């Protein structure tokens, strides 16, 4: 949001603080917007900014916005503002692939059952 309409604004989103061990980043963190309706600017379809926390805890996200051309009202060039917000994530950590402890237990149980089945078949013969 800004208090100007259809004025080019350059933006940068940054994760400034995250829980220890987090690797969460902002997708498409830099760009420029020019279209607003009326004061809410819209990202291009392939440049939508997205953030997904990967661990429970507090994340501090910072947005820096800078006008590209001279402001039509104040005549200021490259006016810059910075905002910070806190996102509190709870729940289970996001896991990637099959490396979670539950996945390892399931795989080990499957191998154990397979081995027991092979032993039973061998004994029957």
C-alpha positions as CSV (number, residue, x, y, z in Angstrom):
1,X,0.0,0.0,0.0
2,X,1.1,3.6,-0.7
3,X,-0.6,6.9,-0.7
4,X,0.1,7.4,-4.4
5,X,-1.7,5.9,-7.4
6,X,0.0,4.3,-10.4
7,X,3.5,5.7,-9.6
8,X,6.4,3.4,-10.2
9,X,7.8,1.9,-6.9
10,X,10.9,-0.3,-6.6
11,X,10.6,-2.8,-3.7
12,X,12.8,-5.2,-1.8
13,X,11.6,-7.8,0.7
14,X,14.1,-9.2,3.2
15,X,13.9,-11.7,6.1
16,X,15.8,-9.9,8.8
17,X,15.3,-12.3,11.6
18,X,14.2,-16.0,11.7
19,X,14.3,-19.0,14.1
20,X,17.7,-20.6,14.4
21,X,18.1,-23.2,11.7
22,X,15.5,-21.7,9.4
23,X,16.3,-21.4,5.7
24,X,13.1,-19.6,4.7
25,X,13.5,-16.9,2.1
26,X,11.2,-14.5,0.3
27,X,10.4,-15.6,-3.3
28,X,10.7,-12.9,-5.9
29,X,12.0,-10.4,-3.3
30,X,12.9,-7.6,-5.7
31,X,11.0,-5.8,-8.4
32,X,9.1,-2.8,-9.5
33,X,5.3,-2.1,-9.5
34,X,3.4,0.6,-11.4
35,X,-0.2,-0.4,-11.4
36,X,-2.5,0.3,-8.4
37,X,-6.3,0.1,-7.8
38,X,-6.6,2.7,-6.2
39,X,-3.8,2.6,-3.6
40,X,-3.0,-1.1,-3.6
41,X,-0.2,-2.0,-6.0
42,X,-0.3,-5.3,-8.0
43,X,2.7,-7.6,-8.7
44,X,3.1,-9.0,-12.2
45,X,1.7,-12.5,-12.4
46,X,5.2,-14.1,-12.6
47,X,6.7,-11.8,-9.9
48,X,4.3,-12.4,-7.0
49,X,6.1,-12.1,-3.7
50,X,5.7,-15.2,-1.4
51,X,7.0,-16.2,2.0
52,X,6.6,-19.6,3.5
53,X,8.0,-20.2,7.1
54,X,9.9,-23.5,7.5
55,X,10.1,-23.7,11.3
56,X,7.9,-22.5,14.1
57,X,8.8,-19.2,15.7
58,X,9.1,-15.5,14.9
59,X,10.1,-14.1,11.5
60,X,10.8,-10.4,11.0
61,X,10.2,-9.4,7.4
62,X,11.3,-6.0,6.1
63,X,10.0,-4.1,3.1
64,X,11.9,-1.2,1.5
65,X,10.0,0.8,-1.1
66,X,11.5,3.6,-3.2
67,X,9.9,5.8,-5.9
68,X,11.5,5.4,-9.3
69,X,10.7,8.9,-10.6
70,X,10.0,12.3,-9.1
71,X,7.0,12.2,-6.8
72,X,4.1,14.2,-8.4
73,X,3.0,15.7,-5.1
74,X,6.2,16.5,-3.2
75,X,8.7,16.6,-6.1
76,X,11.0,14.4,-4.1
77,X,13.2,12.1,-6.1
78,X,13.9,8.5,-4.9
79,X,11.7,8.8,-1.8
80,X,12.4,5.7,0.4
81,X,10.4,4.1,3.2
82,X,11.0,0.9,5.2
83,X,8.5,-1.2,7.1
84,X,9.0,-4.2,9.3
85,X,6.5,-6.8,10.4
86,X,6.6,-9.9,12.6
87,X,5.1,-13.2,11.4
88,X,4.5,-15.8,14.1
89,X,4.5,-19.3,12.8
90,X,3.4,-22.3,14.8
91,X,2.9,-26.0,14.1
92,X,5.3,-28.7,12.9
93,X,8.5,-27.9,11.0
94,X,8.3,-28.2,7.2
95,X,10.2,-31.3,6.1
96,X,11.7,-31.9,2.7
97,X,12.1,-35.3,1.1
98,X,12.1,-38.5,3.2
99,X,14.6,-37.6,5.8
100,X,12.2,-37.0,8.6
101,X,12.3,-39.3,11.7
102,X,8.8,-40.6,10.9
103,X,9.8,-41.5,7.4
104,X,12.9,-43.4,8.6
105,X,10.7,-45.4,11.1
106,X,8.2,-46.2,8.4
107,X,11.0,-47.4,6.0
108,X,12.6,-49.5,8.7
109,X,9.3,-51.1,9.6
110,X,8.6,-51.9,6.0
111,X,12.0,-53.6,5.6
112,X,11.5,-55.5,8.8
113,X,8.1,-56.8,7.6
114,X,9.6,-57.7,4.2
115,X,12.4,-59.7,5.9
116,X,9.9,-61.5,8.2
117,X,7.8,-62.4,5.2
118,X,10.8,-63.8,3.4
119,X,11.7,-65.9,6.5
120,X,8.2,-67.3,6.7
121,X,8.2,-68.2,3.0
122,X,11.5,-69.9,3.4
123,X,10.3,-71.9,6.4
124,X,7.2,-73.1,4.5
125,X,9.2,-74.7,1.8
